[in-house]
Amino acid sequence: MAAAAAAPKQDDQQQQPHPAKDQLPNVSFCCTSPPPWPEAILLGFQHYIVMLGTTVLIPTTLVPQMGGGHEEKAKMIQTLLFVAGLNTLTQTLFGTRLPAVIGGSYTFVPTTISIILSGRYSGILDPQEKFERIMRGTQGALIVASTFQIVLGFSGLWRNITRFMSPLSAVPLVALTGFGLYEFGFPLVAKCIEIGLPQIVFLLIFSQYIPHLMKGKSHIFDRFSVLFSVVIVWIYAHLLTVSGVYKNKSDTTQLSCRTDRAGIIAGAPWIRVPYPFQWGAPTFDAGEAFAMMVASFVSLVESTGGFIAVARYASATPMPPSVLSRGIGWQGVGILFSGIFGTGNGSSVSVENAGLLGLTRVGSRRVVQISAGFMIFFSILGKFGAIFASIPAPIVAALYCLFFAYVGSAGLGFLQFCNLNSFRVKFILGFSIFMGLSIPQYFNEHTALKGYGPVHTKARWWNDMVNVPFSSEAFVGGLLAMLLDVTLSHKDPATRKDRGMHWWDKYRSFKTDSRSEEFYSLPFNLNKFFPSV
């Protein structure tokens, strides 16, 4: 009888939902546990390959409009790489200490284009002079904009704001940080479907199906699936190029598909060290500085979502607000470096590299620091770096299809802390995610059709101050979720529990959980001089 009575209990246990975990399980190497050196170096190189996508796409978009050629594009890519390496090292050493790559950001591109189209550059006929003058104007705007994140981060203001964040408001922010970049996924793959689609297929085979068939006996294929798949498809794309398949195709197809059309290798010098104010002394314009400051605020919100996703995939505990604020301060310093060196673009957390942490299940800080070393090394040895930078864009976009999905799913993972049977939770989640997709869709569609955003006045800087924030899915969805969550909250314990706040209470201060010291304390005993609160 006793055995018969025990059977229903066992059934009850099987029917229980999965328990919530404040640290992601099944991660092979967490933030503080480095893999063996040979593996760490290869994984670091893989991170370098992944971050090249954004590093190449941004100058490819901006440089022709600025009046520059292949040489200027190569120099801009080198500078972006060099500054990304510096910023990644400072972030992993003194910022959040998470394995986050700090690279170029698409958020700053519309504001930079507005500077390019500014009337004061239209009368310059010499392309070289025009390029340098525009670059100096962008530098000035970035230097001023960097102060926004530096002040907000190091003063602790962002710490005080993010203390109101709950797992409920983190879901739309982090999910849309990944899913909101869908326009850089399959639409770019489709520009050369014959190499983009095989890249997705090979990446799925190496990262998902081979490990599934091997039943976890070896992690070589899933950890290095990016290297395996990119090498195979790159060789295949090169064979298509040399065999003359694209000889009679349109210029657009040739630019997307061919492996010899980037022009970066020919334009890159053998050895060149990027240096401060290499384009000349920066120039300042108040309107452009304000517009860039708003872009800086948008990238700050997006980076907050990126940092939360990185912490999850590094199997670290949720970040104390003081650590997040410290990281934002150092990201502001990164934008200052961007302005000083002249990258033509600001800095933020690389979403694709955050997704790579999920794909490889290696969230080691050392791996990302090694990748920063590769960035600096190949930015100085220009020709060698240019070879990897000439990977066709559809191959990179195929990688994005997986990486952005991983970051988006990290956001959905915070639903485990929320009560999904609460109508309040359902409303905040549904409304903020829907509006986070719908509002930017309207702004981006309007821009694509008419060539300018819904807010269109004679003052370009004012247009950017309104159009840029509302064109960002993570910004709209994340801020709306937080606003609704805070203003519709009740002080009763049931509502706090529905929001998931009871899970995050112990992480609201640095000292209330002992694991915060393990993951987020500063090196070289610097916590004595710069204590976290």
Disulfide bonds with the S-S distance in Angstrom:
Cys192-Cys257 2.01
